[in-house]
C-alpha cells in the first residue's frame, strides 16, 4: 500500500481526484488482505470492511465507464469486476446474505463483465482467456451460481470445473484455497 501511495504522488502531482487506476489497485490490495486473512490464516474478514470494499468496487465500475483512455477503462473494469465478484462469492460462502445485491443487480454486473471480456479479446487488448484465466473463471463461476437460465448455468459450471481441474497458476499462497471456494460455490 505504501508503494501505491508513492506511485500515486509521483504520477499525479496536484491532481484534484485520484486516478481510477490507483483506486483499482488500492481495492485490489484490500481484497488481497481479505484473501490472506480467510484463506491463509483461517480468519473471517470483518463484514463491514468487505461490504465497504464491495460498494467501492461497484462505484469504481460506474466511474470507469467515463474514463477517456479506452485501455485504462477496460483494464479497470476487468479488475474491479473480478474482485467485486470474488468478494460476492466469499460473502455468499460465509452466508452473509445481507450484503449480497439482488439477482437483477448481479445479472446487470455480469453483463458488463462479459461485455468487457468479449470486447477485450475482439479488440486485441491481449486479454484473452489464456492471458487472464482468473477473470474468465470468476465470470463463469458467477454465471453458474446466479444466472436465471439453467442451460447457461450448467454450461458455465462445466467450464468452471474444467478450468479449476486444469489450474496450474498457483502464484499466491491463497490460490489453492480460493479455488476450493469457487468449486464449492458451484457444487454445494
N, C-alpha and C positions, 0 to 999 in steps of 0.2 A: 504494500500500500504506500510505503514511503517513496518508492521509486516512481510510482504512478503520479504522486503529488509533484515530485521533482520534474517529471516529464511534462506535466500539465503547465507548471510555472515556466518552463523553458519554451514550450511550444506556443503558448497562448498568453504572452505578457500583456497585461492590461485588458484582457477580454472581459466583456460585460457579463457573459454567461459561459458556462462550461461547455466545451465541445462534446458532442454526443459520443464520440469515441472514448473519451475519458470517463464519461458516465457509464458507458457499457462495460469498460474494463473494471471500473470500481465495483459494479454489481456482480461481475464475474468473480471477482476476488471474494466478495461476500458469500456468494453461492459456494465457492470452494471451501470457505471456512465451515459452512454447514455440512458439506460432504465429509470433510475431515472429522468433524465432531461426530456425525452419525455413523459413518462407515468405518472409521479407524479407531475412534475412542468409544464407540457404543453409547454416546450421549445424545439424547434428543435435543435439537436446537430449540431455542425459545420461539414459541409460536408467534409472538408479537413481532420479532425481528424478521422471521420468514415471511409473515404477512406483509410487512413493510417492503421487503425486497421484491415480493411478487407484484405489489402495487407499483413500485418504482419501475420494474421491468415493463409492466403494461404501459405506463406513462412514456417510457422510452420508445416503445413501439409506435405510439402516436406521434411523438416528436420526430422520430426518424423518417416518417413519411414526408416531412417538409424539408429534409436535407437536400441541398442542391447537388452535391457531389454524389453521383449515382453509385460509385463503388463503395463509398463510405456508408451511404444509406443501406445498401444491400448487406454489407458486412455486419452493420449494427443490428439490422432486423434479424438476420440469421442468428447471431449470437444471443440477442435479447430473447428471441422466441425459444431457442434451445434451452436456455436457463429457466425461462418462465415455465415451460412445460416440465422440465426436470423437477422443479420445485413443486409444481402441482402434483406430480406423481408421488413425490415424497410426502406431501400433505395428505394425499389420499391413502398412502400406505400407513401413515401414522394415525389415520382415522380422524383427521382434522377437517371434517366436512364443512364446518362453519366458515372456513376461509376459502373453500373452493367456489369459483364462479359458477353460474348456471350453465347448463348444457349449451344453450344458444350462444353464449359468450365464448365458451370453449371452442365451439364449432367455427365461430367467426375468426378466432385467432388461428385455428388450424388452417382455414382457407388462406389467410395471409401467409402462413408458414409455407404451405405447399406452393403458393404462387412465387415466393422468393426462391425456393429450392429449384423449381422448374425453370424460372427465368434465368437464374444464375447459370445453369447448365446450358440453356439455349443461347445465351448471350456471350458465352465463353469467359465467364468470370472465374474460371478454374475452380469452381466449387461443385464439381460433380460428386456423385455418391462416393467414389473412391477417394476424393480429396477430403471429404468431411463426413465419414460414415456415421459419426455420432449424431449429427443433426438429422440425418435420414432415419436413424434408429429411433430417436426420440419422437419424430413425426409419426412413424409407423406404429410405435407403441401407443401413442396417444389416440390415434385413429382406432386401434384395436380396443382401447378402453372406452372411448367416448362417442365414436361415430354412431349415428342412429341407423345407418344402413348395415344390416347384418352381413351382407356379402362383402362389403368394404372392410368391416371389422375382421372377418375371417381371413381375407387376403392379407391385410396388414399384420395380423397375428402371425401368419406363416412367414412373412418377410422378416418380422422382428425376431422370431425364434431362430430362423436361419442365420440372421446376422449375429445374434448372440452366440449361437453354436460355433460360428466361424471366427469369432472375435479374437484377434491376436494383438491388438493395440493396447497393451497394458502400460500406460505411461505414468499414471498416478497411483499412489498406494491404495486409493479407494476404488479403483476401476472395477475390480472383480466383484466387490460388494454392491456397487452401483448397478452392474449388470444383473446381479441376482434380484435386485429390487425391480428392475424392468421386467424380468422374466416373471417374477411373482405377480406383477401388475396385470399380466395377460393370461396367467394360468390359474390363478386362485379366485 
